[in-house]
Structure formats: structure tokens, C-alpha cells
Amino acid sequence: MSKDEQTLVGETTAEDAAPTMGRRPSALRGILDLVLSAKMIPVLKSTLAFTISLVLIVLRDFDELSPFPPALISMLIVTIAGNAGGTIGASIVGATLALAGVGAGGLGFYILAHLHNEPVAQGAVLFVFIYFATLLKAQSMVFFGASLFSILVAFNGIYTSILLGGYDRGYLIAYLEAYCWGAAISLFVNFFIWPTSAEKQLRRTLVLSLEHVGTLGHLLSKTYTMTITEEEREARDRLAQTLRADFGFLTQKIAETVLEINWSKYSMADYSEFVLRTRALQLAAISAHSSLLGLADGDMELFKKYFLPNTAQPLHVFRRCVDNTVKDISLALESKSLKAAEAQPEYRQFVDVEAQKKAEVHSHSNDAAALGEELQRVEQDVEQQLELVSRRLESEVDHTDVLTARVSPSSPAAKTSSDGVRRPGAFEVSDPENSCKQSAGGPDCNYGVEKVVPLWNKFALTQQHILSELLATGVLHGQDDKLRMHLPQPSIRAAWSGARTPRETIGPLSRPQSHAPSIIDGTLEDDDDSIRIDEDAETRVTHHSLLRVYSFILAVRVYVEQLEAYHQAAVKFTAGKSNGPSRRLQVHFFQQLHKPWDNTMRRFLRGGLAMKPESAASLQDATRELGFDEAMALLENRDYVPKTMTMWQRFKALEDAIRSPTSIFALKSAAGAVVFSVLLLAHGSRQWFINYGIQSGLLTLIVAISPTLGQTVLGMFLQVSGSGIGYLWGVALLEMFRDVGGYKFNPYGMISLLAASAVPFFYLIYYVPRMFVFSLLALNSAGVLICMEWMYTTYYHRSYDTPIYRAGKLVAGLAIAMGIALLFQFFVLRNPARRTLRKSMANLTFSMLSYYTLFQAWLKVVVPMELDGDAPHPPTAALVRINEELHKRELKLQQDIIAMGPLLVFAGAERDFGPAFNPGPPTKIIQSLQLMLDRLKEARYTVGTTRVPGIITREFSQRLAPYRQRTVAMTKSSLLTCASSLASKAPLPSESLAKIYLESNRNDNLHDALLISSHLSRTTEGREAIMNGELTRYFACVMTLSGVTDQLLVLEKACHDLFGDIDSRLS
């Protein structure tokens, strides 16, 4: 960063940070700005729904509509959790699932009430019902409301049957009506009070993602030209993480849009294509970002000398064209960006996931509060820094005249330096006929999508030409012109005694020469040249990373092609186009059922490819997940015979499912609820249970029993504090308005203050997802306490408990529920979060092993190790089908990795008698698996589904096959060893094959690939393979996969840190 830039940044920071006397009320101004901002719309809408439900409960004419008015209090929890402030689609989804849960609970109510004479049968049915309801909740938090409401309604079947001596249809209708009223209130407020369409949010998120991708493109260009500042480098790394949050939010929004009916010109087919194009752009940008991270310091001088000259000018034009293309697409989507200050609350959940990963790396404390502060700081940094950098980059592109330096149309390889490498001539920015033309109104510069692909192809051709010249002159591989794959292995004495045995020299591309070793020290006779070569090894290894230029060129080529296709798909919707689609009623649900978008597999199948019937059946159902054996059968072009399970094998599978952690969690929840219901079913405690209103603790019990112990420890504090604050505030309101205005408890004052105090709690619900349970219980506790007192003293005119006495009874119910939950969590099949984290990491590593094995089998077909001549190949459709299966497994692995973040927090919250939890090694394991997945994903994306040409197979893949086979074998062995260590807590040996051989194997592979490329570049056929991009495709795959090696070493080191060496554990 220049001195002027540093001064400018320093002045800006000082101006923003330094408080002055005139700016004393800045905190008050900030609160006022927040209240008047768009972020408060969801909060105020939910507050309004909550207030309407309170008003209807105390409205005398309304409570007469219910056969059992106290049941109306049940509508409060629906309006609190009904997402009245979300989008229309999200509100419909929430209301639909909630009512489905209420319907299932109504069926349970009916059955349990009819079993009032058989308490044992009631307990058994309740156990089964809660077991399956909890299993549903464990699948996703989307089903949390449906599961919770079904349990609450069903339990009322037992409660009312004991109160009334049997089943009463009116009570069931009263509860169903109350929940339906709550859902209706939430939907009414959502639809008619400042409605927000999920479709609109989807378009705004698409624009936001495009801006992120465009900004990352700017930063990657500046990285390549070595003009990036430190601040921009940090923003670049953060953007690479933000792209994943963008896609998670896009996936949620397109799911919400399905249930909407919009007056729009965009169909579900259009949105599906937009989302897929956005994902492709994100993958290409992340791949380009990864390719530049591996550029070693030793390569900088070489890069500056050969590649950097005349790159700033064309890349600046490229940035301008990309920026204009992104603006055209945003204009076609007719939406502004989803800025951070105006972001819908759900987006923050996905940002939290990415920020949490970042915070866990920097936070070495087990304190949850410190982690929360780190999360908040990271989120603020991301929002502010990205916005600042984005504005600066846009200003650079818009206000810089990029055509001041016109260049001659000389050949890009016109000049030859003294070292034998021909330097490229000046890059020609544009043809004369396409240059800026002066007119009366000023220059008319058209830098849009029509120049993006041609400009990049021309630039890539120049860079590839430089690479071919460097390969031909041998600058990259140095003086060592011998294939290392033919070198003999060192002797046992040299390998394990620390003696240094120089390698044998071998003629170019020849078989190894035999030299008589010395009997005394085992060295070779021909050792002078070998020592010289060995001393130059370190200086040559750094040049290997320069080949990442190959990966960068290919990744950006995919980036510009996807951007051009995105523009073609979106530009037809630009306003003012006469032949563009017109607005009409879009029923997205039926469009989703018809699945209007075609995938590649269906197009291949319609092409009439000849394949075996079994293979065709496997290919046609592209949505079905393939097993490993079935996928391998497709790749090997053979029949797949599904394995049939015997009866005993089915029983074993059922037993494994029942013994799974999810099933145990559901069993504990059901058992806890049954123990809780025994207090009502037993004659000795029944009257006490009814008098104290202990049934209100069921909500706390269901929420408190969690899959892990650490989750319960963290949740217990939130539940107790939330319920406690709610009861205290409810008591305060009741006492403040007792005997005021002619009412026993004045409803106007209570509801007014309760509604005002609900605003901060709804803000926490929407913008601090971690506080959802706290806010839910606080609002529900206060509302239930106030409405119960009002209902019995005003409607029934009974002498009811005083507010403080009633609150004490409710706290007693809370204590009983928490006691049962803690009893089951601590003493019944205890499941610490640390153990769950360890097993999850083991399963994740096993899944990575399965994915890696299938990926290498697929890669063996696309990039074969030998020329197989007339041997039968699997059809292209089979390759595409396996490619889809790999994509599905990547998504599953990514979901599993994201799920590790909360487990780290839960594990840190647990306390035991052993050593304190160290988040360092688990974080390294998760990060290494994430980076491994990214590298494999990028390799799959860059290779594609078409087989490489024969020259690549003959000259590279076949000749370098031993390296590849050795790497695959050792990688699979390392993954299996680490997974077994994590599953069994077993230590690893101090030395492993990966640690000894993998790094040298990778370096030797790259050296030999460079050497072969050098010889090949001197031939016409080889130069053609380099210039047409086929060699670029191969090297991009090789360089991307080489990153897996480093992550394997990190993974093994983290397992060593967790469990130690095997020598230290022997007895």
C-alpha cells in the first residue's frame, strides 16, 4: 500500500472511530438509525402478530368463539415462532409445517384421550409418539416447530382426559382452533403488512452473489498482477468464504420461492438456471483463488521477469468488462443488491457458519462469551471491509482511462531475450475498429460481455505461449534433465541411518544406468554430478508452484465462459426489450413439479446412447443416490447385481438404526416425557401436578434434552434465564396494572408494555439465531402468565393465585423439567459432545476416503493411465452420472463439515475431570478435510467429463502412472489410518508412509512432468497441445490434486496431537 493510501485509510479510520464532543449522543443516534432501518421490518411485523394474539385473547367477544377459552393461550407460541416477519414463502413453509404438526398432535390427542382408563397404555402410546416426533426434529431444525407442536397437543390429550374423566371433543377443537388462529394471524401480518416476497429476496441475493463474484474477480486480477494491497488480500480471502454462505442462502430462498405465486416474468426454470450459473461462477472463482495461493516466494522473480510485463493493461480492461457484465445481469434481474445493512435475517445464519470457522481458528479459549465476541467482530469486519474494498475497486475501474497507452499489434512472442526465452510483445487491448470512438458527446467505449471471452482467450494464449517457451528452454526444471521415476531407491542404511546417498544420474528419458556401489559406504561411483544435482533440488522445487498459472488460466476461462452464458440467459429479461418475456402469473409450485429444467444426463439419454439395460436404468434415475459398488459397475461398464438382504441382516440393520445416536436421542426424549407424564398419571402426585400447572414444563423438557451433553449445558442457561426473565417481567406487569382503570388487571397497559418489550426479543430471534430459545421462552412465559391471570380472574371470575405465587408454581414446573432433562443427559446413555465430535470426525474421514476412491476411479476413466486401444469405454452418460454422484457426495460432505462448527462450541462448554478441551487439533482436522474437499472438487470441475486426448495419455498420464498409483495408494492408506485412529482413540505410529514418501513423490512427479513437457514443447504436436489448452487442463488437475498431499500431512499431525505416538502409549 502506498504512503498516500495509508494516510487516507488512517484518516478515515480516525474520523470514524474518534468520538468528539459534538458526537456524544452517537449511541442514541445509532439506536435511532437501527429503529428506522429496514432491518426492523421483520421485527415489527412479528411484534404486531404477537400483539394481535394478546389483544384477541383478552377480547370478550373473541373468547366466546372457543368452547374452552384458556386454550386460546396456545396461539401465543405460534405467533412467536411463526416467522411473521420473514418472506411470504418462508411464512407459508413455517405455517404449513406447524399446522401439519398440530394435525398429527390432534390425532395423538384423540388416541390418548380415549385411553384415559389405561394409564399404562397412555404412557406407551405417548412414548412411541414422542419418539417419532423427535426423530423428525433431529433430521433438520426446519421441523422443530412441527415436532414441538405435535408433542404439546398430544400431551393435552392426557391432561384433559384426567381433568374431565374422558375424551371431550370440544377441548380438542378448542386447541386446534387456537393453533390455527395463531397461524392465521402470522400469515395475515406477513401477507398484508409490508409483504416481502421470497422471489424478490432471491433476485437480490443473486445480485449480491454476483457482486461478490465480481469483486473476487477484481481481486484475483490484482493478485495476478501483484498490485494487491494487504487489506485487499484479506478481503479476497474472506470473499472466498463468503461465497459458500451466498450459495447456502440461495438454496434456502429458491426453496421458499417454490410455494409462492408471483406476478413475474421469471419462472422456476429461469431461477434454477440463474442459481446453477451462480454456483458455477463461485466454483470457478474459488478455484482461481486456490491456484494463486500456492505461488512460492522463490517464483516471484521468475514471474516478474517473464509473465508480469504487459499484464496490468489487459487485465484492467478485463476487470472493466467483467464489471459491466455483472451490472448488465443485475439490471436484467431488476433488483438491487442485498446489502448487509438491509439483509434479510436468514442470511446472517449462513454468515454465522462461515464466521464461526474463522473465529474458531483465532480463539484459543473455551469461554463461550469470548467466542461470541470473536464471532461478532468477524461478522462486522466482513460487512465493513468488503463494502469498502468493493467501492474502491469499482472506482478504480470506472475512473481510470485504460486506453491511454495504445500498443502496436506486434506478435506476442516477437522478442527474444539473452537467456533464450522469447519475451511477449505488448498486449493489444483492442482492435482499431472496436476502440473508443470520439464523438460529439465524448468517447463511446463499449466494454461489455462481447469482449470478456475474446479478451481472456487472447491473454491466456499469450501466457500459455510464455509457459511453452519456458518449458522448452528448461528454466522451470533446471539442469536436472533426468526422469526421477527411474532412480533407484536409497539403501536401508542410507534411508534409516542418516547417511546421505546421492542419487544416480540417468540419461534423458532413458532407462536407469547401473553403477557398481561401493562396498564400504554404499555410495555410487558416479557421485560428483549427483551431489551437484542434489544441492540444486531446493531451488528447483520452488518453480513447481509456478505451474499454478496453468490452474489459474483454466479456472478463469471457466469463469468467463460461465459469466457469458449467465449474461445470455439473463439479458433477455432486461426492461425495454420488445421480444423479452412478459410478466404473468407464475405458480412456482406446479412449475417445480414439472421440473422444467433439463440436466445434462437427460440430454444424453435422449440422444439414444447404446448401453446395457441395467446401466440405462441406473442412469435414468439421476436423483437416486448410487452406492459405491453400483458406481464402480457403471465406471467399469459391467452389470450391477444388487445385494439381497436376508431376514437376519434386516434385523441387524434395524438394530443398528435403533442404536444410532439419533435414535438414542429420540429414545431419551420420549423416556423423559413419559417420566414427566407419570407425575400426572400417578394418583399420589396428580392433584399436585394439576394445582401447580406443572404441564407447562413439558415445553422446557422437550427443548432441554439435546443430542449432546454440551448442547444441554449451553441450552440450560438460555432456557432458565429466558423463562426466568419472562416470569419476572410478567409478574411486574401484573403488579403494575393491578386494580387499574376498573380492571382486576388492566389489559391495555399490560399489552402495551409487553408489546414494546417484545421488540428486542424478536430482534434476537431474527438477527442472533443463537438466542432463539432464550427469546422464545421469555416471550411465551410472560405472555402465558399474564393471559392465565386475566383469563381466570376476568373471564371465569375465580379467586386465582396471585401473580408471584403463580410465577413460583411455573418456576417449580421449570425446575422439575430441567431436573428430569439433566438426569437423562448426565446418567442415562450420556453422550458428551467431545465423543460425538470425535466420532463425527471419524465418519467424515471415512466418507472422504469413500469419495476419494470413487473420484480416482472416475478420474482413471477421464484421464486414463494407459492407451487401452479398442477396449470398451463406459458411455459418456455414465461419466456424467458419476460426476453427478460425486457432486452429491460433495454436498453431503460439506453439510457434515458445517455441522462440526456447533459441536466444537458444545465440546468447549463441557467440563470434566480430565484435561481441558483443546479446540486446536479438531479445528485443524476439520480445516484439512475442508481444503481436501475443495481441491478434489476443483479437480473434478476443471477436468470435466470428456476424456483427454491421446497425446496427453501417451506422453504424461501413462509415463507418470507410477507416481499416480503410489500417491493414490498412500492417500487411501493415510485416510484409513486417521479415520481408524479417530474412531478408536488409537495413537498413530511416529513415522508413516505419507510422512516419509508423499512429499518427495509429489516433487518428483512435478519435476518429471516438467521435463516431459520441456521435450514435448519442442515438437509440433506438443506445442499444439499446449496452445489449445489440453495440457493446461491436465496440469490444472495435477496441481490441484497435489494440494491434497499437504492436507494429509496436516491431518496426521493433528491426530498425533490428539492421541500421541504409539511409543508413548505402550505399556
NORHU-V185938 format. One record per backbone hydrogen bond with DSSP energy under -1.0 kcal/mol. NH is the residue of the N-H (numbers start at 0). CO is the residue of the C=O. If there is no record, write none. Layout:
BEGIN
nh=NH co=CO
nh=NH co=CO
END
This chain:
BEGIN
nh=5 co=1
nh=6 co=2
nh=7 co=3
nh=8 co=4
nh=9 co=5
nh=10 co=6
nh=11 co=7
nh=12 co=8
nh=13 co=9
nh=14 co=10
nh=15 co=11
nh=16 co=12
nh=17 co=13
nh=23 co=20
nh=25 co=22
nh=28 co=24
nh=29 co=25
nh=30 co=26
nh=31 co=27
nh=32 co=28
nh=33 co=29
nh=34 co=30
nh=35 co=31
nh=39 co=36
nh=40 co=37
nh=43 co=39
nh=44 co=40
nh=45 co=41
nh=46 co=42
nh=47 co=43
nh=48 co=44
nh=49 co=45
nh=50 co=46
nh=51 co=47
nh=52 co=48
nh=53 co=49
nh=54 co=50
nh=55 co=51
nh=56 co=52
nh=57 co=53
nh=62 co=58
nh=64 co=61
nh=70 co=67
nh=71 co=68
nh=72 co=69
nh=73 co=70
nh=74 co=71
nh=75 co=72
nh=78 co=74
nh=79 co=75
nh=80 co=76
nh=85 co=82
nh=87 co=195
nh=90 co=86
nh=91 co=87
nh=92 co=88
nh=93 co=89
nh=94 co=90
nh=95 co=91
nh=96 co=92
nh=97 co=93
nh=98 co=94
nh=99 co=95
nh=100 co=96
nh=101 co=97
nh=102 co=98
nh=103 co=99
nh=104 co=100
nh=105 co=101
nh=106 co=102
nh=107 co=103
nh=108 co=104
nh=109 co=105
nh=110 co=106
nh=111 co=107
nh=112 co=108
nh=113 co=109
nh=115 co=112
nh=117 co=114
nh=121 co=117
nh=122 co=118
nh=123 co=119
nh=124 co=120
nh=125 co=121
nh=126 co=122
nh=127 co=123
nh=128 co=124
nh=129 co=125
nh=130 co=126
nh=131 co=127
nh=132 co=128
nh=133 co=129
nh=134 co=130
nh=135 co=131
nh=136 co=132
nh=137 co=133
nh=142 co=139
nh=143 co=140
nh=146 co=142
nh=147 co=143
nh=148 co=144
nh=149 co=145
nh=150 co=146
nh=151 co=147
nh=152 co=148
nh=153 co=149
nh=154 co=150
nh=155 co=151
nh=156 co=153
nh=158 co=154
nh=159 co=155
nh=160 co=156
nh=161 co=157
nh=162 co=158
nh=163 co=159
nh=164 co=160
nh=171 co=167
nh=172 co=168
nh=173 co=169
nh=174 co=170
nh=175 co=171
nh=176 co=172
nh=177 co=173
nh=178 co=174
nh=179 co=175
nh=180 co=176
nh=181 co=177
nh=182 co=178
nh=183 co=179
nh=184 co=180
nh=185 co=181
nh=186 co=182
nh=187 co=183
nh=188 co=184
nh=189 co=185
nh=190 co=186
nh=191 co=187
nh=192 co=188
nh=200 co=196
nh=201 co=197
nh=202 co=198
nh=203 co=199
nh=204 co=200
nh=205 co=201
nh=206 co=202
nh=207 co=203
nh=208 co=204
nh=209 co=205
nh=210 co=206
nh=211 co=207
nh=212 co=208
nh=213 co=209
nh=214 co=210
nh=215 co=211
nh=216 co=212
nh=217 co=213
nh=218 co=214
nh=219 co=215
nh=220 co=216
nh=221 co=217
nh=222 co=218
nh=223 co=219
nh=224 co=220
nh=226 co=221
nh=232 co=228
nh=233 co=229
nh=234 co=230
nh=235 co=231
nh=236 co=232
nh=237 co=233
nh=238 co=234
nh=239 co=235
nh=241 co=237
nh=242 co=238
nh=245 co=241
nh=246 co=242
nh=247 co=243
nh=248 co=244
nh=249 co=245
nh=250 co=246
nh=251 co=247
nh=252 co=248
nh=253 co=249
nh=254 co=250
nh=255 co=251
nh=256 co=252
nh=259 co=256
nh=261 co=585
nh=263 co=261
nh=263 co=583
nh=270 co=266
nh=271 co=267
nh=272 co=268
nh=273 co=269
nh=274 co=270
nh=275 co=271
nh=276 co=272
nh=277 co=273
nh=278 co=274
nh=279 co=275
nh=280 co=276
nh=281 co=277
nh=282 co=278
nh=283 co=279
nh=284 co=280
nh=285 co=281
nh=286 co=282
nh=287 co=283
nh=288 co=284
nh=289 co=285
nh=290 co=286
nh=291 co=287
nh=294 co=291
nh=298 co=295
nh=299 co=296
nh=302 co=298
nh=303 co=299
nh=304 co=300
nh=305 co=301
nh=306 co=302
nh=307 co=302
nh=310 co=307
nh=314 co=310
nh=315 co=311
nh=316 co=312
nh=317 co=313
nh=318 co=314
nh=319 co=315
nh=320 co=316
nh=321 co=317
nh=322 co=318
nh=323 co=319
nh=324 co=320
nh=325 co=321
nh=326 co=322
nh=327 co=323
nh=328 co=324
nh=329 co=325
nh=330 co=326
nh=331 co=327
nh=332 co=328
nh=334 co=329
nh=337 co=203
nh=338 co=336
nh=346 co=343
nh=347 co=344
nh=348 co=345
nh=350 co=346
nh=351 co=347
nh=352 co=348
nh=353 co=349
nh=354 co=350
nh=355 co=351
nh=356 co=352
nh=357 co=353
nh=358 co=354
nh=359 co=355
nh=360 co=356
nh=361 co=357
nh=362 co=358
nh=370 co=366
nh=371 co=367
nh=372 co=368
nh=373 co=369
nh=374 co=370
nh=375 co=371
nh=376 co=372
nh=377 co=373
nh=378 co=374
nh=379 co=375
nh=380 co=376
nh=381 co=377
nh=382 co=378
nh=383 co=379
nh=384 co=380
nh=385 co=381
nh=386 co=382
nh=387 co=383
nh=388 co=384
nh=389 co=385
nh=390 co=386
nh=391 co=387
nh=392 co=388
nh=393 co=389
nh=394 co=390
nh=395 co=391
nh=396 co=392
nh=397 co=393
nh=398 co=394
nh=409 co=407
nh=413 co=410
nh=414 co=422
nh=416 co=420
nh=419 co=416
nh=422 co=414
nh=433 co=430
nh=434 co=431
nh=441 co=438
nh=443 co=436
nh=450 co=447
nh=454 co=450
nh=455 co=451
nh=456 co=452
nh=457 co=453
nh=458 co=454
nh=459 co=455
nh=460 co=456
nh=461 co=457
nh=462 co=458
nh=463 co=459
nh=464 co=460
nh=465 co=461
nh=466 co=462
nh=467 co=463
nh=468 co=464
nh=469 co=465
nh=470 co=466
nh=471 co=467
nh=472 co=468
nh=474 co=469
nh=477 co=473
nh=480 co=478
nh=485 co=482
nh=486 co=483
nh=494 co=490
nh=495 co=491
nh=496 co=492
nh=509 co=506
nh=517 co=522
nh=521 co=517
nh=526 co=524
nh=530 co=526
nh=531 co=527
nh=532 co=528
nh=533 co=529
nh=534 co=530
nh=535 co=531
nh=536 co=533
nh=539 co=535
nh=540 co=536
nh=541 co=537
nh=543 co=540
nh=546 co=543
nh=547 co=544
nh=548 co=545
nh=549 co=546
nh=551 co=547
nh=552 co=548
nh=553 co=549
nh=554 co=550
nh=555 co=551
nh=556 co=552
nh=557 co=553
nh=558 co=554
nh=559 co=555
nh=560 co=556
nh=561 co=557
nh=562 co=558
nh=563 co=559
nh=564 co=560
nh=565 co=561
nh=566 co=562
nh=567 co=563
nh=568 co=564
nh=569 co=565
nh=570 co=566
nh=572 co=569
nh=573 co=570
nh=576 co=573
nh=583 co=263
nh=585 co=261
nh=587 co=259
nh=587 co=585
nh=590 co=586
nh=591 co=587
nh=592 co=588
nh=593 co=589
nh=602 co=598
nh=603 co=599
nh=604 co=600
nh=605 co=601
nh=607 co=604
nh=615 co=611
nh=616 co=612
nh=617 co=613
nh=618 co=614
nh=619 co=615
nh=620 co=616
nh=621 co=619
nh=623 co=620
nh=630 co=626
nh=631 co=627
nh=632 co=628
nh=633 co=629
nh=634 co=630
nh=635 co=631
nh=637 co=632
nh=649 co=645
nh=650 co=646
nh=651 co=647
nh=652 co=648
nh=653 co=649
nh=654 co=650
nh=655 co=651
nh=656 co=652
nh=657 co=653
nh=658 co=654
nh=663 co=659
nh=664 co=660
nh=665 co=661
nh=666 co=662
nh=667 co=663
nh=668 co=664
nh=669 co=665
nh=670 co=666
nh=671 co=667
nh=672 co=668
nh=673 co=669
nh=674 co=670
nh=675 co=671
nh=676 co=672
nh=677 co=673
nh=679 co=676
nh=680 co=676
nh=681 co=677
nh=688 co=684
nh=689 co=685
nh=690 co=686
nh=691 co=687
nh=693 co=688
nh=695 co=692
nh=696 co=693
nh=697 co=694
nh=700 co=696
nh=701 co=697
nh=702 co=698
nh=703 co=699
nh=704 co=700
nh=708 co=830
nh=711 co=707
nh=712 co=708
nh=713 co=709
nh=714 co=710
nh=715 co=711
nh=716 co=712
nh=717 co=713
nh=718 co=714
nh=719 co=715
nh=720 co=716
nh=721 co=717
nh=722 co=718
nh=723 co=719
nh=724 co=720
nh=725 co=721
nh=726 co=722
nh=727 co=723
nh=728 co=724
nh=729 co=725
nh=730 co=726
nh=731 co=727
nh=732 co=728
nh=733 co=729
nh=734 co=730
nh=735 co=731
nh=736 co=732
nh=738 co=743
nh=742 co=739
nh=745 co=736
nh=749 co=745
nh=750 co=746
nh=751 co=747
nh=752 co=748
nh=753 co=749
nh=754 co=750
nh=755 co=751
nh=756 co=752
nh=757 co=753
nh=761 co=757
nh=762 co=758
nh=763 co=759
nh=764 co=760
nh=765 co=761
nh=766 co=762
nh=767 co=763
nh=770 co=767
nh=771 co=768
nh=774 co=770
nh=775 co=771
nh=776 co=772
nh=777 co=773
nh=778 co=774
nh=779 co=775
nh=780 co=776
nh=781 co=777
nh=782 co=778
nh=783 co=779
nh=784 co=780
nh=785 co=781
nh=786 co=782
nh=787 co=783
nh=788 co=784
nh=789 co=785
nh=790 co=786
nh=791 co=787
nh=792 co=788
nh=793 co=789
nh=794 co=790
nh=795 co=790
nh=797 co=791
nh=799 co=797
nh=805 co=801
nh=806 co=802
nh=807 co=803
nh=808 co=804
nh=809 co=805
nh=810 co=806
nh=811 co=807
nh=812 co=808
nh=813 co=809
nh=814 co=810
nh=815 co=811
nh=816 co=812
nh=817 co=813
nh=818 co=814
nh=819 co=815
nh=820 co=816
nh=821 co=817
nh=822 co=818
nh=823 co=819
nh=824 co=820
nh=825 co=821
nh=826 co=822
nh=827 co=823
nh=835 co=831
nh=836 co=832
nh=837 co=833
nh=838 co=834
nh=839 co=835
nh=840 co=836
nh=841 co=837
nh=842 co=838
nh=843 co=839
nh=844 co=840
nh=845 co=841
nh=846 co=842
nh=847 co=843
nh=848 co=844
nh=849 co=845
nh=850 co=846
nh=851 co=847
nh=852 co=848
nh=853 co=849
nh=854 co=850
nh=855 co=851
nh=856 co=852
nh=857 co=853
nh=858 co=854
nh=859 co=855
nh=861 co=857
nh=862 co=858
nh=870 co=867
nh=878 co=874
nh=879 co=875
nh=880 co=876
nh=881 co=877
nh=882 co=878
nh=883 co=879
nh=884 co=880
nh=885 co=881
nh=886 co=882
nh=887 co=883
nh=888 co=884
nh=889 co=885
nh=890 co=886
nh=891 co=887
nh=892 co=888
nh=893 co=889
nh=894 co=890
nh=895 co=891
nh=896 co=892
nh=897 co=893
nh=898 co=894
nh=899 co=896
nh=900 co=897
nh=903 co=899
nh=904 co=900
nh=905 co=901
nh=906 co=902
nh=907 co=903
nh=908 co=904
nh=922 co=918
nh=923 co=919
nh=924 co=920
nh=925 co=921
nh=926 co=922
nh=927 co=923
nh=928 co=924
nh=929 co=925
nh=930 co=926
nh=931 co=927
nh=932 co=928
nh=933 co=929
nh=934 co=930
nh=935 co=931
nh=936 co=932
nh=937 co=933
nh=938 co=934
nh=939 co=935
nh=940 co=936
nh=941 co=937
nh=942 co=938
nh=943 co=939
nh=947 co=861
nh=952 co=948
nh=953 co=949
nh=954 co=950
nh=955 co=951
nh=956 co=951
nh=957 co=952
nh=959 co=955
nh=963 co=959
nh=964 co=960
nh=965 co=961
nh=966 co=962
nh=967 co=963
nh=968 co=964
nh=969 co=965
nh=970 co=966
nh=971 co=967
nh=972 co=968
nh=973 co=969
nh=974 co=970
nh=975 co=971
nh=976 co=972
nh=977 co=973
nh=978 co=974
nh=979 co=975
nh=980 co=976
nh=981 co=977
nh=982 co=978
nh=983 co=979
nh=984 co=980
nh=987 co=1059
nh=995 co=991
nh=996 co=992
nh=997 co=993
nh=1000 co=996
nh=1001 co=997
nh=1002 co=998
nh=1003 co=999
nh=1004 co=1000
nh=1005 co=1001
nh=1006 co=1002
nh=1007 co=1003
nh=1008 co=1004
nh=1009 co=1005
nh=1010 co=1006
nh=1011 co=1007
nh=1012 co=1008
nh=1013 co=1009
nh=1014 co=1010
nh=1015 co=1011
nh=1016 co=1012
nh=1018 co=1015
nh=1022 co=1018
nh=1023 co=1019
nh=1024 co=1020
nh=1025 co=1021
nh=1026 co=1022
nh=1027 co=1023
nh=1030 co=1024
nh=1032 co=1028
nh=1033 co=1029
nh=1034 co=1030
nh=1035 co=1031
nh=1036 co=1032
nh=1037 co=1033
nh=1038 co=1034
nh=1039 co=1035
nh=1040 co=1036
nh=1041 co=1037
nh=1042 co=1039
nh=1043 co=1040
nh=1046 co=1042
nh=1047 co=1043
nh=1048 co=1044
nh=1049 co=1045
nh=1050 co=1046
nh=1051 co=1047
nh=1052 co=1048
nh=1053 co=1049
nh=1054 co=1050
nh=1055 co=1051
nh=1056 co=1052
nh=1057 co=1053
nh=1058 co=1054
nh=1059 co=1055
nh=1061 co=987
END
